[in-house]
């Protein structure tokens, strides 16, 4: 998450959107806000309280990271973590090059 936050801060002005989805069906609500504050996260953290999103996207491992291009197509999926900041940067710069 810290690497995602650094990259988000760096590239949000170029159109990067980061959405985190908490599988609240597998987590406790009272740990989410402290986690956000402790990691100084500024991108939205959405709550999948009923597991609908994880079911629709067939999430089988946590974390799972989806890289979605400007056309809304999933370019890549990374299962598990942590993901290196270098890998995130490569994926993000490739996606940002597709922006008009």
FIBAPA-340903 format. One record per residue: residue in one letter; chain; z negated, x negated, y of N, C-alpha, C in turn. Coordinates in steps of 0.001 Angstrom, whole numbers, padded with zeros to 6 digits. Layout:
# FIBAPA-340903
site residuo->a, cadena->A, nw->Z, nu->X, nv->Y, caw->Z, cau->X, cav->Y, cw->Z, cu->X, cv->Y
...
# end
This chain:
# FIBAPA-340903
site residuo->x, cadena->A, nw->000000, nu->-000816, nv->-001204, caw->000000, cau->000000, cav->000000, cw->000000, cu->-000861, cv->001269
site residuo->x, cadena->A, nw->-000754, nu->-001950, nv->001297, caw->-000696, cau->-002792, cav->002503, cw->000714, cu->-003326, cv->002773
site residuo->x, cadena->A, nw->001436, nu->-003703, nv->001723, caw->002807, cau->-004188, cav->001912, cw->003701, cu->-003068, cv->002433
site residuo->x, cadena->A, nw->003555, nu->-001871, nv->001884, caw->004333, cau->-000730, cav->002387, cw->004013, cu->-000454, cv->003845
site residuo->x, cadena->A, nw->002749, nu->-000563, nv->004225, caw->002356, cau->-000326, cav->005610, cw->002987, cu->-001370, cv->006530
site residuo->x, cadena->A, nw->002959, nu->-002641, nv->006127, caw->003568, cau->-003689, cav->006964, cw->005053, cu->-003424, cv->007167
site residuo->x, cadena->A, nw->005737, nu->-003095, nv->006087, caw->007178, cau->-002851, cav->006171, cw->007470, cu->-001589, cv->006974
site residuo->x, cadena->A, nw->006678, nu->-000556, nv->006768, caw->006838, cau->000672, cav->007540, cw->006668, cu->000393, cv->009031
site residuo->x, cadena->A, nw->005646, nu->-000348, nv->009395, caw->005411, cau->-000675, cav->010804, cw->006579, cu->-001449, cv->011389
site residuo->x, cadena->A, nw->007154, nu->-002309, nv->010588, caw->008260, cau->-003150, cav->011049, cw->009578, cu->-002382, cv->011197
site residuo->x, cadena->A, nw->009829, nu->-001445, nv->010300, caw->011147, cau->-000805, cav->010240, cw->011182, cu->000670, cv->010630
site residuo->x, cadena->A, nw->010070, nu->001262, nv->010982, caw->010089, cau->002699, cav->011292, cw->010989, cu->003013, cv->012487
site residuo->x, cadena->A, nw->011103, nu->002095, nv->013432, caw->011974, cau->002331, cav->014581, cw->013453, cu->002283, cv->014211
site residuo->x, cadena->A, nw->013759, nu->001765, nv->013028, caw->015144, cau->001725, cav->012550, cw->015448, cu->002903, cv->011641
site residuo->x, cadena->A, nw->014485, nu->003823, nv->011505, caw->014737, cau->005028, cav->010736, cw->014076, cu->005065, cv->009374
site residuo->x, cadena->A, nw->013288, nu->004055, nv->009031, caw->012614, cau->004057, cav->007733, cw->011547, cu->005145, cv->007696
site residuo->x, cadena->A, nw->011568, nu->005914, nv->006645, caw->010532, cau->006926, cav->006402, cw->009825, cu->006554, cv->005110
site residuo->x, cadena->A, nw->008519, nu->006490, nv->005168, caw->007708, cau->006258, cav->003980, cw->006828, cu->007480, cv->003797
site residuo->x, cadena->A, nw->006889, nu->008046, nv->002630, caw->006006, cau->009153, cav->002263, cw->005261, cu->008745, cv->001000
site residuo->x, cadena->A, nw->003966, nu->008805, nv->001057, caw->003161, cau->008568, cav->-000144, cw->002732, cu->009929, cv->-000673
site residuo->x, cadena->A, nw->002722, nu->010047, nv->-001960, caw->002287, cau->011305, cav->-002569, cw->001118, cu->010996, cv->-003489
site residuo->x, cadena->A, nw->-000007, nu->011569, nv->-003160, caw->-001203, cau->011399, cav->-003965, cw->-001211, cu->012462, cv->-005054
site residuo->x, cadena->A, nw->-001343, nu->012028, nv->-006286, caw->-001430, cau->012987, cav->-007386, cw->-002846, cu->013527, cv->-007436
site residuo->x, cadena->A, nw->-003106, nu->014407, nv->-006514, caw->-004441, cau->014960, cav->-006343, cw->-004922, cu->015666, cv->-007607
site residuo->x, cadena->A, nw->-003991, nu->016091, nv->-008432, caw->-004383, cau->016719, cav->-009695, cw->-005069, cu->015700, cv->-010609
site residuo->x, cadena->A, nw->-004877, nu->014398, nv->-010350, caw->-005498, cau->013352, cav->-011158, cw->-006513, cu->012538, cv->-010361
site residuo->x, cadena->A, nw->-006756, nu->012910, nv->-009134, caw->-007623, cau->012139, cav->-008242, cw->-008646, cu->013073, cv->-007614
site residuo->x, cadena->A, nw->-009576, nu->012512, nv->-006906, caw->-010563, cau->013325, cav->-006200, cw->-010219, cu->013342, cv->-004720
site residuo->x, cadena->A, nw->-010237, nu->014515, nv->-004112, caw->-009900, cau->014654, cav->-002694, cw->-010775, cu->013796, cv->-001792
site residuo->x, cadena->A, nw->-012035, nu->013613, nv->-002151, caw->-012952, cau->012902, cav->-001265, cw->-012691, cu->011395, cv->-001202
site residuo->x, cadena->A, nw->-011792, nu->010855, nv->-002026, caw->-011487, cau->009426, cav->-001962, cw->-010218, cu->009128, cv->-001163
site residuo->x, cadena->A, nw->-009459, nu->010158, nv->-000833, caw->-008170, cau->009947, cav->-000176, cw->-008339, cu->009455, cv->001260
site residuo->x, cadena->A, nw->-009102, nu->010151, nv->002071, caw->-009259, cau->009740, cav->003473, cw->-009880, cu->008359, cv->003613
site residuo->x, cadena->A, nw->-010940, nu->008020, nv->002863, caw->-011448, cau->006648, cav->002957, cw->-010401, cu->005600, cv->002562
site residuo->x, cadena->A, nw->-009574, nu->005912, nv->001552, caw->-008513, cau->004989, cav->001141, cw->-007518, cu->004780, cv->002282
site residuo->x, cadena->A, nw->-007118, nu->005866, nv->002928, caw->-006179, cau->005786, cav->004052, cw->-006782, cu->004946, cv->005174
site residuo->x, cadena->A, nw->-008024, nu->005216, nv->005517, caw->-008683, cau->004492, cav->006603, cw->-008908, cu->003027, cv->006250
site residuo->x, cadena->A, nw->-009345, nu->002732, nv->005043, caw->-009603, cau->001347, cav->004635, cw->-008338, cu->000498, cv->004625
site residuo->x, cadena->A, nw->-007199, nu->001134, nv->004389, caw->-005928, cau->000410, cav->004343, cw->-005101, cu->000567, cv->005611
site residuo->x, cadena->A, nw->-005672, nu->001255, nv->006618, caw->-004988, cau->001458, cav->007912, cw->-003575, cu->002009, cv->007733
site residuo->x, cadena->A, nw->-003449, nu->003007, nv->006887, caw->-002140, cau->003589, cav->006605, cw->-001771, cu->004590, cv->007689
site residuo->x, cadena->A, nw->-000547, nu->004464, nv->008193, caw->-000094, cau->005368, cav->009257, cw->001054, cu->006261, cv->008819
site residuo->x, cadena->A, nw->001587, nu->006044, nv->007613, caw->002640, cau->006933, cav->007126, cw->001982, cu->008128, cv->006437
site residuo->x, cadena->A, nw->002699, nu->009238, nv->006338, caw->002111, cau->010447, cav->005748, cw->001727, cu->010270, cv->004280
site residuo->x, cadena->A, nw->000566, nu->010815, nv->003925, caw->000112, cau->010866, cav->002538, cw->000071, cu->012348, cv->002154
site residuo->x, cadena->A, nw->000993, nu->012744, nv->001316, caw->001083, cau->014136, cav->000902, cw->000263, cu->014332, cv->-000362
site residuo->x, cadena->A, nw->-000204, nu->015543, nv->-000571, caw->-001053, cau->015834, cav->-001719, cw->-000314, cu->016701, cv->-002734
site residuo->x, cadena->A, nw->-000194, nu->016182, nv->-003937, caw->000402, cau->016934, cav->-005038, cw->-000753, cu->017519, cv->-005856
site residuo->x, cadena->A, nw->-001335, nu->018564, nv->-005320, caw->-002565, cau->019108, cav->-005885, cw->-002385, cu->019754, cv->-007250
site residuo->x, cadena->A, nw->-001200, nu->020230, nv->-007533, caw->-000981, cau->020925, cav->-008803, cw->-000095, cu->020137, cv->-009763
site residuo->x, cadena->A, nw->000313, nu->018926, nv->-009358, caw->001152, cau->018102, cav->-010219, cw->002609, cu->018514, cv->-010249
site residuo->x, cadena->A, nw->003018, nu->019358, nv->-009302, caw->004400, cau->019858, cav->-009293, cw->005397, cu->018732, cv->-009012
site residuo->x, cadena->A, nw->005112, nu->017908, nv->-008009, caw->006033, cau->016830, cav->-007643, cw->006131, cu->015809, cv->-008767
site residuo->x, cadena->A, nw->004989, nu->015445, nv->-009330, caw->005023, cau->014460, cav->-010415, cw->005802, cu->015003, cv->-011616
site residuo->x, cadena->A, nw->005717, nu->016286, nv->-011851, caw->006476, cau->016905, cav->-012943, cw->007976, cu->016909, cv->-012621
site residuo->x, cadena->A, nw->008333, nu->017326, nv->-011412, caw->009753, cau->017398, cav->-011029, cw->010430, cu->016031, cv->-011060
site residuo->x, cadena->A, nw->009703, nu->014991, nv->-010643, caw->010270, cau->013643, cav->-010593, cw->009962, cu->012828, cv->-011857
site residuo->x, cadena->A, nw->009357, nu->013484, nv->-012840, caw->009070, cau->012856, cav->-014133, cw->008288, cu->011548, cv->-013984
site residuo->x, cadena->A, nw->007240, nu->011605, nv->-013156, caw->006385, cau->010441, cav->-012950, cw->005518, cu->010258, cv->-014183
site residuo->x, cadena->A, nw->005679, nu->009108, nv->-014830, caw->004922, cau->008826, cav->-016046, cw->003982, cu->007644, cv->-015881
site residuo->x, cadena->A, nw->004108, nu->006913, nv->-014775, caw->003257, cau->005754, cav->-014520, cw->002852, cu->005770, cv->-013051
site residuo->x, cadena->A, nw->001668, nu->005246, nv->-012791, caw->001195, cau->005156, cav->-011414, cw->000928, cu->003703, cv->-011071
site residuo->x, cadena->A, nw->001378, nu->003247, nv->-009932, caw->002232, cau->003990, cav->-009007, cw->003679, cu->004005, cv->-009490
site residuo->x, cadena->A, nw->004434, nu->004936, nv->-008981, caw->005878, cau->004975, cav->-009148, cw->006469, cu->005026, cv->-007751
site residuo->x, cadena->A, nw->007413, nu->004144, nv->-007483, caw->008008, cau->004054, cav->-006147, cw->009479, cu->004420, cv->-006229
site residuo->x, cadena->A, nw->009865, nu->005395, nv->-005421, caw->011258, cau->005834, cav->-005342, cw->011860, cu->005301, cv->-004050
site residuo->x, cadena->A, nw->013023, nu->004682, nv->-004153, caw->013772, cau->004251, cav->-002979, cw->014944, cu->005212, cv->-002835
site residuo->x, cadena->A, nw->014918, nu->005992, nv->-001761, caw->015889, cau->007067, cav->-001556, cw->016764, cu->006709, cv->-000370
site residuo->x, cadena->A, nw->018075, nu->006790, nv->-000556, caw->018994, cau->006402, cav->000515, cw->019155, cu->007516, cv->001543
site residuo->x, cadena->A, nw->019870, nu->007249, nv->002640, caw->020019, cau->008255, cav->003702, cw->020678, cu->009557, cv->003256
site residuo->x, cadena->A, nw->021405, nu->009524, nv->002131, caw->022035, cau->010740, cav->001623, cw->021096, cu->011536, cv->000717
site residuo->x, cadena->A, nw->019872, nu->011048, nv->000542, caw->018897, cau->011738, cav->-000290, cw->019026, cu->011436, cv->-001771
site residuo->x, cadena->A, nw->019779, nu->010396, nv->-002092, caw->019989, cau->010008, cav->-003480, cw->019015, cu->008881, cv->-003831
site residuo->x, cadena->A, nw->018402, nu->008980, nv->-004993, caw->017489, cau->007931, cav->-005440, cw->018307, cu->006702, cv->-005822
site residuo->x, cadena->A, nw->018096, nu->005600, nv->-005076, caw->018792, cau->004341, cav->-005361, cw->018116, cu->003553, cv->-006465
site residuo->x, cadena->A, nw->016796, nu->003602, nv->-006504, caw->016065, cau->002820, cav->-007493, cw->014675, cu->003411, cv->-007677
site residuo->x, cadena->A, nw->014096, nu->003154, nv->-008829, caw->012732, cau->003581, cav->-009130, cw->012010, cu->002367, cv->-009703
site residuo->x, cadena->A, nw->010816, nu->002114, nv->-009190, caw->009989, cau->001032, cav->-009720, cw->008733, cu->001665, cv->-010303
site residuo->x, cadena->A, nw->008521, nu->001447, nv->-011587, caw->007358, cau->001998, cav->-012281, cw->006262, cu->000943, cv->-012329
site residuo->x, cadena->A, nw->005061, nu->001358, nv->-011990, caw->003928, cau->000445, cav->-012022, cw->003819, cu->-000370, cv->-010749
site residuo->x, cadena->A, nw->002845, nu->-001194, nv->-010716, caw->002618, cau->-001995, cav->-009526, cw->001523, cu->-002995, cv->-009804
site residuo->x, cadena->A, nw->001221, nu->-003814, nv->-008865, caw->001753, cau->-003766, cav->-007511, cw->003183, cu->-004298, cv->-007461
site residuo->x, cadena->A, nw->003904, nu->-003852, nv->-006440, caw->005275, cau->-004298, cav->-006200, cw->005208, cu->-005401, cv->-005157
site residuo->x, cadena->A, nw->005976, nu->-006436, nv->-005352, caw->005967, cau->-007531, cav->-004386, cw->006583, cu->-007059, cv->-003066
site residuo->x, cadena->A, nw->006068, nu->-007610, nv->-001995, caw->006611, cau->-007275, cav->-000679, cw->008076, cu->-007690, cv->-000583
site residuo->x, cadena->A, nw->008439, nu->-008784, nv->-001235, caw->009832, cau->-009236, cav->-001214, cw->010758, cu->-008191, cv->-001838
site residuo->x, cadena->A, nw->010351, nu->-007609, nv->-002959, caw->011170, cau->-006579, cav->-003602, cw->011302, cu->-005354, cv->-002708
site residuo->x, cadena->A, nw->010209, nu->-004945, nv->-002095, caw->010267, cau->-003789, cav->-001190, cw->011232, cu->-004083, cv->-000047
site residuo->x, cadena->A, nw->011138, nu->-005279, nv->000540, caw->012023, cau->-005646, cav->001657, cw->013492, cu->-005622, cv->001255
site residuo->x, cadena->A, nw->013795, nu->-006132, nv->000083, caw->015190, cau->-006120, cav->-000379, cw->015699, cu->-004686, cv->-000490
site residuo->x, cadena->A, nw->014911, nu->-003827, nv->-001124, caw->015307, cau->-002422, cav->-001287, cw->015484, cu->-001749, cv->000080
site residuo->x, cadena->A, nw->014528, nu->-001957, nv->000974, caw->014546, cau->-001295, cav->002280, cw->015714, cu->-001773, cv->003128
site residuo->x, cadena->A, nw->015949, nu->-003077, nv->003172, caw->017059, cau->-003568, cav->004002, cw->018390, cu->-003059, cv->003473
site residuo->x, cadena->A, nw->018533, nu->-002966, nv->002151, caw->019768, cau->-002403, cav->001591, cw->019937, cu->-000946, cv->002019
site residuo->x, cadena->A, nw->018875, nu->-000170, nv->001980, caw->018949, cau->001230, cav->002363, cw->019217, cu->001377, cv->003862
site residuo->x, cadena->A, nw->018543, nu->000569, nv->004681, caw->018733, cau->000671, cav->006130, cw->020154, cu->000294, cv->006547
site residuo->x, cadena->A, nw->020807, nu->-000557, nv->005784, caw->022200, cau->-000916, cav->006087, cw->023124, cu->000288, cv->005914
site residuo->x, cadena->A, nw->022687, nu->001286, nv->005148, caw->023501, cau->002476, cav->004923, cw->023386, cu->003480, cv->006051
site residuo->x, cadena->A, nw->022401, nu->003279, nv->006947, caw->022225, cau->004233, cav->008065, cw->023383, cu->004111, cv->009038
site residuo->x, cadena->A, nw->023779, nu->005230, nv->009644, caw->024886, cau->005185, cav->010620, cw->024504, cu->004402, cv->011861
# end
